[in-house]
Amino acid sequence: MNMKKTIKTFTLTAATALLSLSLVGQSFAATSSFTDLNNIASKDKIIALQESGIVGGITSTLFSPQEKITAAQSVQLLVNALGLNLDLVRFVKEPKASDYITNASNDAWYAQALIVAAVNNVDLPKDLNPDKKLTREEFTHQLVRAIEVSKNLPLINPLVVDIKDGDQLTVDYSGSIQRGLKYGIITLNTDGTFNPKAEITRAEAAEEVYNALDYLKTHQAPVTSNDPISAAQGVQLITDALGKLGTDIKIKIDPDAKMTRESFTYLLIHTFQTSEKLPMIKLNPVEIKDNDKIDLSNVGAIQTALALDIVELNADGTFHPQDGITLTDATEIATQAVKAVEGLKK
């Protein structure tokens, strides 16, 4: 890999990978029937998720559909639903939830789920409060980004749907909400509203997860993690990264352009600098063994990325600028760019 990658040495058992098959961490009873879903429109979807071992009730017979869910419960649900795990990951030291989420308790029931979600690039704020009740827009954003990243979905730019209360949406989440509508994960109310700030219920969260899994049945990613991303995917990753920093920007690029390590790194650095998230810095150029393969106009951006630890060279000092960049690598670079901006603020 060409970015900063931690060599990992930690073994995860199958039991811990599947911990807590309930929406909220309680025990799960596959043969039970919930008695409090008769007036719930998503009853069949909730039962289907229960039968799949994805959600459980607060008791063997009660699902408590109107109860609100917390951030920690949401993370556990996403981990269960998407089958996220650490099977291919090794750590130099045993990871702790607090390594990823400042406010996390390493002894809490949700600790393992937070680790799994964070390592699998689920979009969680560093200062996440595990006990905070999630809003509809927060949960939908996390779910949409989780399926896109974990399942390598081609990122899309859907036609913008008019949301009557769209002025209440958090800017960072607006793209995910629009894509959630396109995927059929969510629908608007009959009056065209979404109620983004309303706290999401267990029933609503379960229904969104069911719809997301239903979408994935017929829209599996056409690429593997080793295949190059498209220009549209690269633009979306950079746009989402800037969104985390409070910037809403439109990037114009030829959708048929080849997204290489060089072009992605240049586009990211250039966009971050023109958005005034990264400063123009005085560089002490690093020797790049295959510098002759880099377009002269892109050298400064790549040197900047190296100086800010957004990317790093291979062990032999090369950068492989013309290699197609994978979703995993591009996501890592975008994540490192956000960290670089946050580090410069301190």
TORNUNU-646289 format. One record per residue (C-alpha): residue number from 1; residue in three letters; x, y, z. Coordinates in steps of 0.2 Angstrom, whole numbers, always signed. Example, Ala and Ser with C-alpha at 12.3 -4.5 7.8 and 13.67 -1.06 7.14 Angstrom:
<rs>
nr_rest_X_Y_Z
1_ALA_+62_-22_+39
2_SER_+68_-5_+36
</rs>
This chain:
<rs>
nr_rest_X_Y_Z
1_MET_+0_+0_+0
2_ASN_+6_+18_-3
3_MET_-2_+27_+11
4_LYS_+0_+25_+30
5_LYS_-5_+8_+34
6_THR_-3_+0_+52
7_ILE_+3_-17_+52
8_LYS_-9_-26_+64
9_THR_-8_-42_+75
10_PHE_-24_-45_+84
11_THR_-35_-60_+82
12_LEU_-54_-59_+83
13_THR_-64_-74_+86
14_ALA_-81_-78_+77
15_ALA_-90_-75_+93
16_THR_-84_-58_+96
17_ALA_-87_-53_+78
18_LEU_-105_-58_+80
19_LEU_-108_-50_+97
20_SER_-125_-44_+102
21_LEU_-137_-49_+88
22_SER_-150_-37_+95
23_LEU_-153_-19_+89
24_VAL_-149_-13_+106
25_GLY_-138_-27_+113
26_GLN_-151_-37_+121
27_SER_-152_-56_+119
28_PHE_-160_-62_+103
29_ALA_-173_-76_+101
30_ALA_-175_-83_+84
31_THR_-191_-92_+87
32_SER_-201_-78_+96
33_SER_-214_-67_+89
34_PHE_-215_-49_+94
35_THR_-232_-44_+101
36_ASP_-231_-26_+99
37_LEU_-230_-24_+80
38_ASN_-248_-25_+75
39_ASN_-250_-7_+71
40_ILE_-232_-5_+64
41_ALA_-232_-3_+45
42_SER_-214_-11_+44
43_LYS_-219_-26_+54
44_ASP_-215_-39_+40
45_LYS_-198_-31_+38
46_ILE_-194_-31_+56
47_ILE_-198_-49_+58
48_ALA_-188_-53_+42
49_LEU_-173_-45_+50
50_GLN_-176_-54_+67
51_GLU_-176_-71_+57
52_SER_-160_-66_+49
53_GLY_-152_-63_+66
54_ILE_-149_-44_+63
55_VAL_-161_-37_+76
56_GLY_-169_-43_+92
57_GLY_-181_-36_+105
58_ILE_-180_-29_+122
59_THR_-188_-45_+128
60_SER_-192_-61_+118
61_THR_-209_-54_+114
62_LEU_-207_-35_+114
63_PHE_-198_-26_+100
64_SER_-202_-8_+107
65_PRO_-204_+0_+90
66_GLN_-206_+18_+95
67_GLU_-191_+18_+107
68_LYS_-177_+29_+101
69_ILE_-160_+22_+97
70_THR_-143_+28_+102
71_ALA_-128_+31_+92
72_ALA_-120_+15_+100
73_GLN_-135_+5_+96
74_SER_-135_+11_+78
75_VAL_-117_+6_+76
76_GLN_-121_-11_+82
77_LEU_-135_-13_+70
78_LEU_-124_-7_+55
79_VAL_-111_-20_+60
80_ASN_-124_-34_+61
81_ALA_-133_-29_+46
82_LEU_-118_-27_+34
83_GLY_-108_-42_+42
84_LEU_-93_-31_+46
85_ASN_-79_-39_+55
86_LEU_-60_-38_+57
87_ASP_-56_-55_+49
88_LEU_-43_-48_+37
89_VAL_-36_-36_+49
90_ARG_-21_-37_+61
91_PHE_-16_-25_+74
92_VAL_+1_-21_+82
93_LYS_-8_-20_+98
94_GLU_-25_-24_+104
95_PRO_-37_-10_+98
96_LYS_-48_+0_+110
97_ALA_-64_+9_+106
98_SER_-57_+25_+113
99_ASP_-43_+24_+100
100_TYR_-57_+29_+87
101_ILE_-70_+37_+97
102_THR_-65_+49_+111
103_ASN_-80_+47_+122
104_ALA_-81_+28_+121
105_SER_-79_+17_+136
106_ASN_-68_+2_+132
107_ASP_-78_-9_+144
108_ALA_-95_-5_+137
109_TRP_-106_-18_+127
110_TYR_-104_-7_+111
111_ALA_-84_-6_+112
112_GLN_-81_-20_+99
113_ALA_-94_-14_+87
114_LEU_-86_+3_+87
115_ILE_-69_-4_+83
116_VAL_-76_-15_+69
117_ALA_-86_+0_+62
118_ALA_-71_+12_+63
119_VAL_-59_+0_+55
120_ASN_-72_-3_+41
121_ASN_-73_+16_+37
122_VAL_-91_+18_+44
123_ASP_-92_+37_+45
124_LEU_-92_+41_+63
125_PRO_-88_+57_+71
126_LYS_-72_+56_+82
127_ASP_-82_+65_+96
128_LEU_-97_+53_+95
129_ASN_-107_+52_+111
130_PRO_-112_+33_+111
131_ASP_-128_+37_+122
132_LYS_-134_+51_+111
133_LYS_-151_+48_+102
134_LEU_-149_+49_+84
135_THR_-159_+59_+72
136_ARG_-166_+53_+56
137_GLU_-153_+62_+46
138_GLU_-139_+56_+56
139_PHE_-144_+38_+55
140_THR_-148_+38_+37
141_HIS_-131_+47_+33
142_GLN_-122_+33_+43
143_LEU_-131_+19_+34
144_VAL_-129_+26_+17
145_ARG_-111_+29_+18
146_ALA_-108_+12_+27
147_ILE_-116_+2_+12
148_GLU_-107_+13_-1
149_VAL_-90_+10_+7
150_SER_-92_-8_+14
151_LYS_-100_-14_-2
152_ASN_-89_-4_-14
153_LEU_-105_+4_-22
154_PRO_-102_+15_-37
155_LEU_-105_+32_-30
156_ILE_-119_+42_-39
157_ASN_-125_+59_-41
158_PRO_-144_+57_-41
159_LEU_-156_+70_-48
160_VAL_-159_+81_-33
161_VAL_-177_+78_-25
162_ASP_-186_+92_-18
163_ILE_-187_+90_+1
164_LYS_-200_+102_+8
165_ASP_-190_+104_+24
166_GLY_-173_+103_+16
167_ASP_-168_+119_+24
168_GLN_-167_+109_+40
169_LEU_-155_+96_+33
170_THR_-137_+97_+40
171_VAL_-126_+101_+24
172_ASP_-114_+87_+28
173_TYR_-129_+75_+26
174_SER_-138_+81_+12
175_GLY_-129_+71_-2
176_SER_-132_+55_+8
177_ILE_-150_+59_+11
178_GLN_-152_+62_-8
179_ARG_-144_+45_-12
180_GLY_-154_+37_+1
181_LEU_-169_+42_-8
182_LYS_-162_+36_-24
183_TYR_-158_+19_-17
184_GLY_-175_+17_-10
185_ILE_-169_+16_+8
186_ILE_-180_+31_+13
187_THR_-195_+39_+7
188_LEU_-202_+56_+10
189_ASN_-218_+59_+20
190_THR_-234_+62_+10
191_ASP_-232_+81_+12
192_GLY_-214_+80_+5
193_THR_-205_+82_+21
194_PHE_-191_+71_+29
195_ASN_-191_+77_+47
196_PRO_-172_+76_+48
197_LYS_-170_+82_+66
198_ALA_-183_+70_+73
199_GLU_-175_+56_+83
200_ILE_-176_+40_+74
201_THR_-186_+25_+81
202_ARG_-181_+7_+82
203_ALA_-194_+3_+69
204_GLU_-189_+17_+57
205_ALA_-170_+12_+59
206_ALA_-175_-7_+56
207_GLU_-185_-2_+40
208_GLU_-171_+8_+33
209_VAL_-159_-6_+36
210_TYR_-171_-19_+28
211_ASN_-172_-7_+13
212_ALA_-154_-5_+11
213_LEU_-151_-24_+12
214_ASP_-165_-26_-1
215_TYR_-156_-13_-13
216_LEU_-139_-23_-11
217_LYS_-147_-39_-17
218_THR_-149_-32_-34
219_HIS_-135_-19_-34
220_GLN_-119_-27_-29
221_ALA_-103_-18_-33
222_PRO_-97_-21_-50
223_VAL_-79_-19_-44
224_THR_-68_-27_-31
225_SER_-58_-17_-18
226_ASN_-43_-20_-30
227_ASP_-51_-12_-45
228_PRO_-48_+7_-49
229_ILE_-62_+19_-44
230_SER_-71_+30_-57
231_ALA_-69_+49_-58
232_ALA_-86_+51_-50
233_GLN_-81_+40_-36
234_GLY_-66_+50_-33
235_VAL_-75_+66_-33
236_GLN_-88_+60_-21
237_LEU_-75_+54_-9
238_ILE_-67_+72_-9
239_THR_-84_+80_-8
240_ASP_-88_+70_+7
241_ALA_-72_+73_+15
242_LEU_-74_+92_+13
243_GLY_-92_+90_+20
244_LYS_-84_+84_+36
245_LEU_-75_+100_+38
246_GLY_-90_+111_+34
247_THR_-87_+114_+16
248_ASP_-101_+111_+3
249_ILE_-92_+111_-14
250_LYS_-96_+106_-32
251_ILE_-81_+98_-42
252_LYS_-82_+97_-60
253_ILE_-72_+83_-69
254_ASP_-74_+73_-84
255_PRO_-84_+57_-78
256_ASP_-74_+46_-90
257_ALA_-57_+52_-84
258_LYS_-45_+39_-77
259_MET_-43_+41_-58
260_THR_-25_+37_-54
261_ARG_-15_+39_-38
262_GLU_-8_+55_-46
263_SER_-24_+63_-52
264_PHE_-34_+58_-36
265_THR_-20_+65_-25
266_TYR_-19_+81_-35
267_LEU_-38_+84_-36
268_LEU_-39_+81_-17
269_ILE_-25_+93_-12
270_HIS_-30_+106_-25
271_THR_-48_+106_-19
272_PHE_-43_+107_-1
273_GLN_-32_+121_-4
274_THR_-44_+131_-15
275_SER_-57_+128_-1
276_GLU_-45_+136_+11
277_LYS_-44_+120_+22
278_LEU_-26_+117_+18
279_PRO_-13_+131_+17
280_MET_+0_+133_+4
281_ILE_+16_+127_+13
282_LYS_+34_+129_+10
283_LEU_+40_+112_+4
284_ASN_+56_+103_+7
285_PRO_+54_+91_-8
286_VAL_+56_+72_-4
287_GLU_+65_+62_-17
288_ILE_+52_+51_-27
289_LYS_+61_+37_-36
290_ASP_+48_+37_-50
291_ASN_+46_+56_-51
292_ASP_+49_+56_-69
293_LYS_+32_+48_-71
294_ILE_+23_+62_-63
295_ASP_+15_+76_-73
296_LEU_+25_+92_-68
297_SER_+10_+102_-64
298_ASN_+5_+88_-51
299_VAL_+22_+87_-42
300_GLY_+18_+101_-30
301_ALA_+2_+93_-24
302_ILE_+10_+76_-21
303_GLN_+24_+84_-12
304_THR_+12_+93_-1
305_ALA_+2_+77_+2
306_LEU_+19_+69_+7
307_ALA_+23_+83_+19
308_LEU_+7_+82_+28
309_ASP_+7_+63_+29
310_ILE_-8_+62_+18
311_VAL_+1_+49_+8
312_GLU_+18_+40_+9
313_LEU_+30_+32_-3
314_ASN_+32_+14_-5
315_ALA_+46_+5_+4
316_ASP_+57_+7_-12
317_GLY_+54_+26_-13
318_THR_+41_+25_-27
319_PHE_+24_+33_-28
320_HIS_+17_+23_-43
321_PRO_+8_+39_-49
322_GLN_+0_+31_-65
323_ASP_-8_+16_-55
324_GLY_-27_+16_-54
325_ILE_-32_+20_-37
326_THR_-43_+8_-27
327_LEU_-58_+13_-16
328_THR_-49_+7_-1
329_ASP_-33_+18_-5
330_ALA_-43_+33_-10
331_THR_-54_+32_+6
332_GLU_-38_+31_+16
333_ILE_-31_+46_+8
334_ALA_-47_+57_+10
335_THR_-47_+52_+28
336_GLN_-29_+57_+31
337_ALA_-33_+73_+23
338_VAL_-47_+77_+35
339_LYS_-35_+72_+49
340_ALA_-22_+84_+42
341_VAL_-34_+98_+42
342_GLU_-39_+95_+60
343_GLY_-21_+93_+65
344_LEU_-17_+110_+58
345_LYS_-31_+118_+69
346_LYS_-23_+112_+85
</rs>
